[in-house]
Amino acid sequence: MNKLGLTSKIFIGFALGIILGLVFGEKVTVLKPLGDIFLTLIKMIVVPLVFCSITSGVASIGDISKLKRIGSKTLIYFVVATMLAGIIGLVIAQLVQPGSGVELNMIQANSKYQAKEMPTLAKTLLDMFPSNPIKALVDGNLMQIIVFSLFLGISLTLLGEKGKKAIELFNIGTEAMYKMTAIVMNFSPIGVAALMACSIGEYGLKIFGPLGKFILTDYLGLTAVILLLYVPMVKFIAKIPLGYFFKKVLQIWMVTASTTSSSGTLPVTISVTKKKYGVSDELAEFILPLGATMNMNGAVVYYAAAVMFVSQIYGVAMDLSQQVLIIILATIISIGSPGIPGGGIVMTIMLLTTMGLPMEIVGMIAGIYRIIDMGHTTLNVTGDVITSLCIARSENAINDSVYDEDSVVSNPDRA
């Protein structure tokens, strides 16, 4: 086992967790504390890592005009990719028709989810800005932390020579958090195995009941986004070998599927993007934390599918203008979705309410949300990585030697 790489160990833990869950069923929840410890350790890292890396990343760019250019590119990539993913999800839902054949009594019998009051758009925008940055750090409010870090990084840049000592301090803090991440990730195979075992043990094959077609639709949509959107972006914009990309992204996928948290996966995402894909420190540390909060390609596929699912169950026809509205709303909501486990449930209620559709189905979806959220989180984080690769390529900020070195290692005859 000591000779295996971390990716292989995580994969073994992932597979072992599935086997344990299927064999022992709900009894396997005795392993839950191991998974909870792993999640807690990941959460311990996230806030200081985001704070240090965003501030360091912005300040390291140095040139305000360059920061504006990179920031604009990042936002454009996030919005366009999210909208395209939503369109793909909507088309898949139209083709598969997941709501056909689902009886209303199934929904009423399984709907116990209590709806919460939804914040207004104005309040959502206002809540992005911290009145007390210390409180934002204590509460772990990532969006507020990111906004404060952006302002702090820009301010340190504008200070010129006076700000260099503080920038160096944040650079050291970022490096320290990467070392801590490496320590925590040594525990990841055990944590991933425990989390997967508990998820499979709790749900088993029951997930393929009345919601089976919806789950299938959701995962078909996620797969279609990878094939139709991500593969062309990697091949033609980022210009990264496809085989290499998918080989290295597996380490991230194992963690996203087990934690179901874009924010929780962030330490691994940054590490892999820098070390395995050769993206420069400042770009990876700037783009990826933003993506973990704003870029939710997997979530928008789910939102589009969920709306069509409910409309098909209740026989509510959606004309073209309403479907366009679904895409726009799903894009806006997905950008505002928290990068935490289960955040999509609250946003689903918001979207259904806005579209004037019943919310009873949310009770059923909430029961199996972790299963489908594995796919959403995986696609979300993959989109963050690909965006960073595309922007890094456009900025000539990719170290292509990492691909050549890997090729030499796997093919010694080339050396």
Steps between C-alpha positions, in 0.01 A plus 500: 500500500791736571604476134157611376432865421234697685259481204520119498447485876195729478358289217545183707330669795216615274443148362535338842240740642248401232561130568466543877178698457343237276611207720418636848218744419405741777727322750797659325404839650725399790775643275330839484732666758799433272327679212392786728856547624624522141233759411581700815870505413419618147274775639781600737720576199253676271454842665870584560590354160244714314595811696874459445488370142257762363691785666834357389374421150359848438804674646741275306343602168640842581355688203148638555427502125607135480277421799205663324570299185526168685197580715292583192606180324418296809151646532428451128613137512290435810181653360526360145595148614220499758239607245617240246492230769145605588393475135650152477321393819170635371534318166581171674197540728280563196630187329485264799173634650584400862164616638292267286358206695554648847175488698399794717422279800868396508599863539245577769599195701868584495495879529599620845745774411421830668542799272701794632446866430701600193716814507430773246747577221589831666574327830706232323717768336533694826603186689797456267672797667625455859420769755738317733771298323606337828146367545504375139818305578350357820173404329679357197301719258712433191344761272560776756853371562570505125368857463710622794808313371458659156490847654798421724707357213429804280584737788833326565582527130425872498733549800795410279823446697325550835271206433770248404564378856129432557475326159795278595323416827188387308720301260652319798153446647383347172800266487437398861139413414620285209725308740207454735289383206760235420486377858120483502489328160703210639181413689280538191488132389353403839264798506381441142439130574294583809293770326422281200418199718251702706334652192458167323408321823225750575342513154605173334294412197198690634612805306387332180134519598260771377793741462714262296422667169573843643838383633576350157404827328720700734807284441439486125497880502827513694662254260377700201657817642835324530486368144345799323648789701799397710680276252509772226612760758786279621608396149462821300523786752714368785689273255561232761529130399159347577642175633729687737220730616258221592775293662598780736148626572407163653659600830267801518195293399550253784492784751209688342285187487562424866484851651234643259651842571674729251643700789606188688684372194677832442834407664530196273379692194762772541777249566422285194445799271839648591712187526344269240372752243772763539270801552685794658453558873334840468240384247413177682473682833279770347268301269435178692368651826269721292384196304425304818246768589376629163555241226233229537468326162381176659245682711341674200457165322314374806283813531393479136424129534312552829269766354420287197452198726239680709328657199470159334357339813227763530442527126607865483617577146803729471516712187828628351493832687449320831786263425726796423394647835590170669853522359545863608363441851692175542821679399441782749402262778789264436750786519350588837493142626713430805782256426397276789325163528124530450505867397309416182187392689427853621572637153264244344214638707588853390497401132175300517329784690616755244368283216166455680540122534409282803778426749380161626759315293782660701422266787585198287808661344633600842495135605742394227672832434841385616505232229439747218705773667808282455469556125415872531801577716730300275386695193514833687860450605603359161363817342709710740815311402429527128427872527833554674674299224335699221580836655853393590557394137377837374734675746799271421495396865521120460817301554476246217802309627277313748340316208835410344637380835197278555539355150865419568414334832230284342719426193863465615615434141438869424747617761 
